[in-house]
């Protein structure tokens, strides 16, 4: 009886082990399949956004040129609408790219010194027109006990604030959006801050609050049709804050407004950061310096060739065009150009290959890369031949 019992137990254990191994194999295959699907999605989004940016350059470029040619009043109104649509599409493409990079774990958090108060003011300047269009007031309640110079990633923090404040502005008409920044704690060379963005807009229902930070999630179909949007901004906020070891929180009541908040740990910096005055003023470009400069534009797209050539000639530069990398190399050999604008993706030899060939006989000529893809994804590929 004992031998029979042991035999049965061994058989059961063997069957269980076999079943477990089969399940592990299935899980491993499913994991590999999911990773391949994720990679394929990332590559697809990267390719499609590049393809969208190329014709969008034509739309925004031609609009810009037409607006500078003294259009009639009714034409200017149409051009303003076209300009707004182009900017909206570009914003959508940028959001898709950002989310794609976040989901592919291609975003890294930097650590540099910056002025937090100035960063917030810059964000408010960027959103001022949108707030004025909505007749909504932007108000800042800033804790002046916060040290002037902090260390962290100001670009990612600005992106979080632009999405949150911009979201509140979008859903608030004739109201107020309040931005609060308070010090929670300070220890050694670190500080914990609390950020709040509160509005008295349309609010979010309890049901939608559970999914509002998911990709492409929106308040409701009616709200989306009225206010627009893609549901990407808050998903980007969630992912960026998680990268910075923080978490977005939400309180909202339908019809009464919303409050978003998060806590963030930053280092206190000893480095003095130069604070520029008049941040709302555009940088002045010395256009006289460009007059008479000899420029080679290397671009295979005929429409983009025409737009770039018109913009350069409008600023009194001498412009020559090459359709491909091979012609570009030959033209640089035969002419004395002051600068080359080099498209990266072209039929035949690419812009990178053409630049490498040029660098073989001319190491001094400035070559500026033109690309519809995000630069930070290709820096390692660009630098060896551009420097």
C-alpha positions as CSV (number, residue, x, y, z in Angstrom):
1,X,0.0,0.0,0.0
2,X,2.9,2.4,0.9
3,X,4.6,1.6,-2.4
4,X,1.4,2.2,-4.4
5,X,0.8,5.5,-2.6
6,X,4.3,6.7,-3.3
7,X,3.9,5.7,-7.0
8,X,0.6,7.6,-7.3
9,X,2.2,10.7,-5.6
10,X,5.2,10.6,-7.9
11,X,2.9,10.4,-11.0
12,X,0.8,13.3,-9.7
13,X,4.0,15.4,-9.0
14,X,5.4,14.5,-12.5
15,X,2.1,15.6,-14.2
16,X,2.1,18.8,-12.1
17,X,5.7,19.6,-13.1
18,X,4.9,18.9,-16.7
19,X,1.8,21.1,-16.6
20,X,3.8,23.9,-14.8
21,X,6.6,23.7,-17.5
22,X,4.0,23.9,-20.2
23,X,2.4,27.0,-18.6
24,X,5.8,28.6,-18.1
25,X,6.5,28.0,-21.8
26,X,3.2,29.6,-22.7
27,X,3.8,32.6,-20.5
28,X,7.2,33.1,-22.0
29,X,5.8,32.9,-25.5
30,X,3.1,35.4,-24.5
31,X,5.6,37.7,-23.0
32,X,7.8,37.6,-26.2
33,X,4.7,38.2,-28.3
34,X,3.6,41.2,-26.2
35,X,7.2,42.7,-26.4
36,X,7.2,42.3,-30.2
37,X,3.8,43.9,-30.4
38,X,4.9,46.8,-28.2
39,X,8.0,47.3,-30.3
40,X,6.0,47.2,-33.5
41,X,3.5,49.8,-32.1
42,X,6.4,52.1,-31.1
43,X,8.0,51.8,-34.5
44,X,4.7,52.4,-36.3
45,X,3.9,55.5,-34.2
46,X,7.4,56.8,-34.8
47,X,7.1,56.3,-38.6
48,X,3.5,57.6,-38.9
49,X,4.3,60.8,-36.9
50,X,7.3,61.4,-39.1
51,X,5.1,61.0,-42.2
52,X,2.6,63.4,-40.7
53,X,5.2,66.1,-39.8
54,X,6.5,66.3,-43.4
55,X,3.2,67.5,-45.0
56,X,2.4,69.5,-41.9
57,X,5.6,71.6,-42.5
58,X,4.1,72.5,-45.9
59,X,0.8,73.6,-44.2
60,X,2.4,75.7,-41.5
61,X,5.1,77.0,-43.8
62,X,2.8,78.2,-46.6
63,X,0.4,79.7,-44.0
64,X,3.3,81.6,-42.5
65,X,4.3,82.9,-45.9
66,X,0.8,83.9,-46.9
67,X,0.2,85.8,-43.7
68,X,3.3,87.9,-44.4
69,X,2.0,89.0,-47.8
70,X,-0.6,91.4,-46.6
71,X,-3.8,89.3,-47.2
72,X,-7.2,90.8,-47.2
73,X,-9.2,90.9,-43.9
74,X,-11.4,87.9,-44.8
75,X,-8.4,86.0,-46.1
76,X,-6.5,86.7,-42.8
77,X,-9.4,85.2,-40.9
78,X,-9.1,82.0,-42.9
79,X,-5.3,81.9,-42.5
80,X,-5.7,82.4,-38.8
81,X,-8.0,79.3,-38.7
82,X,-5.5,77.4,-40.8
83,X,-2.6,78.4,-38.5
84,X,-4.6,77.3,-35.4
85,X,-5.4,73.9,-37.0
86,X,-1.8,73.4,-38.0
87,X,-0.6,74.2,-34.5
88,X,-3.2,71.9,-33.0
89,X,-2.1,69.0,-35.3
90,X,1.6,69.6,-34.4
91,X,0.7,69.6,-30.7
92,X,-1.2,66.3,-31.2
93,X,1.8,64.7,-33.0
94,X,4.1,65.9,-30.3
95,X,1.9,64.4,-27.6
96,X,1.8,61.0,-29.4
97,X,5.6,61.1,-29.7
98,X,6.0,61.9,-26.0
99,X,3.6,59.1,-24.9
100,X,5.3,56.7,-27.3
101,X,8.7,57.4,-25.8
102,X,7.3,57.2,-22.2
103,X,5.8,53.8,-22.9
104,X,9.0,52.6,-24.5
105,X,11.0,53.7,-21.5
106,X,13.1,56.0,-23.7
107,X,12.7,59.1,-21.4
108,X,15.4,59.9,-18.9
109,X,15.1,62.4,-16.0
110,X,17.8,65.1,-16.0
111,X,19.2,66.9,-13.0
112,X,20.1,70.6,-13.6
113,X,19.8,73.8,-11.6
114,X,16.8,76.0,-12.4
115,X,14.5,78.8,-10.9
116,X,11.2,77.2,-10.1
117,X,9.3,80.5,-9.9
118,X,10.6,81.6,-13.3
119,X,9.6,78.3,-14.8
120,X,6.1,78.7,-13.6
121,X,5.9,82.3,-14.9
122,X,7.1,81.0,-18.3
123,X,4.3,78.4,-18.4
124,X,1.7,81.0,-17.5
125,X,3.0,83.3,-20.3
126,X,2.7,80.4,-22.8
127,X,-0.9,79.8,-21.7
128,X,-2.0,83.5,-21.3
129,X,-3.6,83.8,-24.7
130,X,-5.7,80.6,-24.2
131,X,-6.8,81.9,-20.8
132,X,-7.8,85.3,-22.2
133,X,-9.8,83.5,-25.0
134,X,-11.7,81.7,-22.3
135,X,-12.0,84.9,-20.2
136,X,-10.4,82.9,-17.4
137,X,-8.0,84.4,-14.8
138,X,-4.7,82.6,-14.0
139,X,-3.6,83.2,-10.4
140,X,-0.4,82.0,-8.6
141,X,-0.1,81.4,-4.9
142,X,3.7,80.8,-4.5
143,X,5.5,80.0,-1.2
144,X,8.3,82.6,-1.0
145,X,10.2,80.4,1.6
146,X,11.1,78.0,-1.3
147,X,14.8,78.4,-2.1
148,X,15.4,80.3,-5.3
149,X,17.7,77.7,-7.0
150,X,16.6,74.1,-7.2
151,X,18.0,71.0,-8.9
152,X,15.8,68.6,-11.0
153,X,14.4,68.3,-14.5
154,X,12.8,71.7,-15.3
155,X,11.7,70.6,-18.8
156,X,9.7,67.6,-17.6
157,X,8.3,69.7,-14.7
158,X,7.2,72.4,-17.2
159,X,5.6,69.8,-19.4
160,X,3.6,68.5,-16.4
161,X,2.5,72.0,-15.5
162,X,1.6,73.0,-19.1
163,X,-0.6,69.9,-19.4
164,X,-2.3,70.4,-16.1
165,X,-2.8,74.1,-16.3
166,X,-3.7,73.9,-20.0
167,X,-6.3,71.2,-19.2
168,X,-7.9,73.4,-16.5
169,X,-8.0,76.4,-18.8
170,X,-9.6,74.4,-21.5
171,X,-12.5,73.3,-19.3
172,X,-13.0,76.7,-17.5
173,X,-15.0,79.5,-19.1
174,X,-15.3,82.9,-17.3
175,X,-13.6,81.4,-14.2
176,X,-10.3,81.1,-12.4
177,X,-7.4,78.7,-12.4
178,X,-5.3,78.9,-9.3
179,X,-1.7,77.4,-9.2
180,X,-0.4,76.8,-5.7
181,X,3.2,75.8,-4.8
182,X,4.0,75.2,-1.2
183,X,6.9,73.8,0.8
184,X,6.0,70.7,2.8
185,X,9.3,69.9,4.3
186,X,13.0,70.7,4.0
187,X,15.9,68.5,5.1
188,X,19.6,68.9,4.5
189,X,19.9,69.8,0.8
190,X,16.5,68.4,-0.2
191,X,13.0,69.9,-0.3
192,X,9.5,68.4,-0.7
193,X,7.0,70.6,-2.5
194,X,3.3,70.4,-3.1
195,X,1.8,71.6,-6.4
196,X,-1.9,72.2,-6.8
197,X,-3.9,73.3,-9.9
198,X,-7.5,74.2,-9.0
199,X,-10.2,75.4,-11.3
200,X,-13.9,76.1,-11.1
201,X,-14.7,74.7,-14.5
202,X,-17.0,71.8,-15.7
203,X,-15.5,69.2,-13.3
204,X,-15.2,65.4,-13.8
205,X,-17.7,62.8,-12.7
206,X,-16.8,60.1,-10.1
207,X,-17.0,57.4,-12.7
208,X,-14.6,59.2,-15.1
209,X,-12.1,60.1,-12.4
210,X,-11.1,56.4,-12.3
211,X,-10.0,56.4,-15.9
212,X,-9.1,60.0,-16.7
213,X,-5.3,59.3,-16.5
214,X,-5.5,56.4,-19.0
215,X,-4.4,57.0,-22.6
216,X,-7.1,58.5,-24.9
217,X,-9.5,58.8,-21.9
218,X,-11.7,61.8,-21.8
219,X,-14.4,63.3,-19.5
220,X,-17.3,62.3,-21.7
221,X,-18.4,62.3,-25.4
222,X,-20.3,65.5,-24.9
223,X,-17.4,67.2,-23.1
224,X,-15.0,66.1,-25.8
225,X,-17.2,67.4,-28.6
226,X,-17.6,70.7,-26.9
227,X,-14.0,71.3,-25.7
228,X,-12.0,69.0,-28.0
229,X,-8.8,67.2,-27.0
230,X,-7.4,63.7,-27.4
231,X,-7.1,62.5,-23.8
232,X,-3.2,62.3,-24.0
233,X,-2.2,65.2,-21.8
234,X,-3.1,63.7,-18.4
235,X,-1.7,60.3,-19.4
236,X,1.6,62.0,-20.1
237,X,1.4,63.8,-16.8
238,X,0.9,60.5,-14.9
239,X,3.8,58.8,-16.7
240,X,6.2,61.8,-16.2
241,X,5.4,62.1,-12.5
242,X,6.0,58.4,-12.0
243,X,9.4,58.8,-13.6
244,X,10.0,61.6,-11.0
245,X,8.9,59.3,-8.2
246,X,5.6,61.2,-7.7
247,X,1.9,60.5,-8.3
248,X,-0.9,62.7,-9.6
249,X,-4.0,63.1,-7.4
250,X,-7.4,64.4,-8.3
251,X,-10.5,65.9,-6.5
252,X,-13.4,66.9,-8.6
253,X,-17.1,67.4,-8.6
254,X,-19.2,67.6,-11.7
255,X,-20.2,71.2,-12.4
256,X,-18.1,72.7,-9.7
257,X,-14.5,72.3,-10.8
258,X,-11.4,70.1,-10.3
259,X,-8.2,70.1,-8.3
260,X,-5.1,68.2,-9.4
261,X,-2.1,68.0,-7.1
262,X,1.2,66.1,-6.6
263,X,4.2,66.2,-4.2
264,X,7.7,66.4,-5.6
265,X,11.1,66.0,-4.0
266,X,13.8,68.3,-5.4
267,X,17.4,69.1,-4.4
268,X,18.4,72.5,-3.3
269,X,21.2,73.8,-5.6
270,X,24.1,75.9,-4.6
271,X,24.7,76.9,-8.2
272,X,23.6,80.4,-9.2
273,X,21.2,80.4,-12.1
274,X,21.1,83.5,-14.2
275,X,17.6,84.7,-14.4
276,X,16.8,86.4,-17.7
277,X,14.6,89.5,-17.6
278,X,11.6,90.1,-19.8
279,X,10.9,86.4,-20.5
280,X,7.9,87.3,-22.5
281,X,9.9,89.1,-25.1
282,X,11.1,87.2,-28.2
283,X,14.8,86.8,-28.9
284,X,16.0,89.4,-31.4
285,X,17.7,87.8,-34.4
286,X,20.2,89.9,-36.4
287,X,18.7,89.4,-39.9
288,X,21.4,91.7,-41.4
289,X,23.9,89.0,-40.7
290,X,22.1,86.6,-43.0
291,X,22.0,88.9,-46.0
292,X,24.0,87.5,-48.9
293,X,24.8,84.2,-47.2
294,X,25.1,81.3,-49.6
295,X,22.9,78.4,-48.4
296,X,22.6,74.9,-49.8
297,X,19.2,73.2,-49.1
298,X,19.3,69.4,-49.4
299,X,15.7,68.2,-49.5
300,X,13.9,65.6,-51.7
301,X,10.4,66.9,-51.1
302,X,9.5,69.5,-53.8
303,X,7.0,71.4,-51.7
304,X,9.4,71.6,-48.7
305,X,12.1,72.7,-51.1
306,X,10.0,75.6,-52.3
307,X,8.9,76.7,-48.9
308,X,12.4,76.7,-47.4
309,X,13.8,78.5,-50.4
310,X,11.2,81.2,-50.2
311,X,11.8,81.7,-46.5
312,X,15.6,82.0,-47.0
313,X,15.3,84.3,-50.0
314,X,12.8,86.5,-48.1
315,X,15.6,87.1,-45.7
316,X,17.9,88.0,-48.6
317,X,20.0,84.9,-48.6
318,X,21.3,83.2,-51.8
319,X,19.8,79.7,-52.0
320,X,20.6,76.6,-54.0
321,X,18.7,73.3,-53.8
322,X,19.8,69.7,-54.1
323,X,17.3,66.8,-54.5
324,X,19.5,64.1,-53.0
325,X,22.7,63.4,-51.0
326,X,24.8,62.6,-54.0
327,X,24.1,65.9,-55.7
328,X,24.7,67.7,-52.4
329,X,28.2,66.2,-52.1
330,X,29.1,67.3,-55.6
331,X,27.7,70.9,-55.1
332,X,29.7,71.3,-51.9
333,X,32.8,70.3,-53.8
334,X,32.1,72.8,-56.6
335,X,30.8,75.8,-54.6
336,X,31.6,77.9,-51.5
337,X,28.6,77.6,-49.3
338,X,28.3,79.4,-45.9
339,X,26.0,76.7,-44.5
340,X,24.2,73.4,-45.6
341,X,20.7,72.5,-44.5
342,X,20.7,68.7,-44.7
343,X,17.6,66.6,-44.7
344,X,18.2,63.2,-43.0
345,X,15.8,60.9,-44.8
346,X,16.2,60.9,-48.5
347,X,16.2,58.3,-51.3
348,X,19.7,57.1,-52.3
349,X,22.3,58.1,-49.8
350,X,20.9,59.5,-46.6
351,X,21.7,62.9,-45.1
352,X,24.0,61.3,-42.6
353,X,25.9,59.4,-45.3
354,X,26.1,62.6,-47.4
355,X,27.5,64.5,-44.4
356,X,30.1,61.9,-43.8
357,X,31.3,62.2,-47.4
358,X,31.4,66.0,-47.1
359,X,33.4,65.8,-43.9
360,X,35.9,63.7,-45.8
361,X,37.0,66.8,-47.7
362,X,35.5,69.7,-45.9
363,X,35.5,69.7,-42.1
364,X,34.7,73.3,-41.5
365,X,31.4,74.0,-43.3
366,X,28.4,74.2,-40.9
367,X,25.9,71.4,-41.7
368,X,22.5,71.7,-39.9
369,X,20.4,68.5,-39.8
370,X,16.7,68.8,-40.9
371,X,14.5,66.0,-39.7
372,X,10.8,65.4,-38.9
373,X,11.8,62.8,-36.3
374,X,12.6,63.7,-32.7
375,X,16.2,64.7,-32.4
376,X,16.9,63.1,-29.0
377,X,16.3,59.6,-30.5
378,X,19.0,60.1,-33.0
379,X,21.7,62.1,-31.3
380,X,24.2,59.2,-31.0
381,X,23.8,58.6,-34.7
382,X,24.1,62.3,-35.7
383,X,27.1,63.5,-33.6
384,X,29.9,61.4,-35.1
385,X,29.5,62.9,-38.5
386,X,28.2,66.4,-37.6
387,X,31.0,67.3,-35.1
